Amino acid sequence: MDRDIRSSEIMGRITSSRTQLKPDPRHDSILASKFVNCLMWDGKKTTALKVFYDALAILEKKVPDKEPIEVFHDALENVKPQIEVRSKRVGGASYQVPMQVNRARQQSLAIRWILLAVREKKGRPTHQKLADELFAAYKREGSAMTRRENTHRMADANKAFAHFAW
């Protein structure tokens, strides 16, 4: 056995995306490639790439002093939740227990929330909606940031049950 075994592999959470994911061709970013894969529907990766790159072109005009891929990374970083609530059943009652969010889940939640915000909006092309949402997240505004703030607010409200996190 040549390769090193990670604890996540031992626990049965092996995902091929972690090992086989190639960086996107234009910006050489694995995070961008993962985002495009989540954006993609029905296996239409070329369409998803076009939507993503068109959104970055719009971001380039909105934030001229910074690279658009950096704006994308900053937007995702701003949306990542630090803490969330999880249901824990103790003595016949369910409690919403605040817990730290690990890095992989932070990233997937941030991507999911941005794409949900984009898909909820109607009436404009997807690349424009995506550019607007990424720009809003970059400025710490928008639907995805609202969702993150609500998650943090719920965790803060349930601080009394933090002792159930084990």
Secondary structure, 3 states (H helix, E strand, C coil): CCCCCCHHHHCCCCCHHHHHCCCCCCCCCHHHHHHHHHHCCCCCHHHHHHHHHHHHHHHHHHCCCCCHHHHHHHHHHHHCCCEEEEEEEECCEEEEEEEECCHHHHHHHHHHHHHHHHHHCCCCCHHHHHHHHHHHHHCCCHHHHHHHHHHHHHHHHCHHHHHHCC
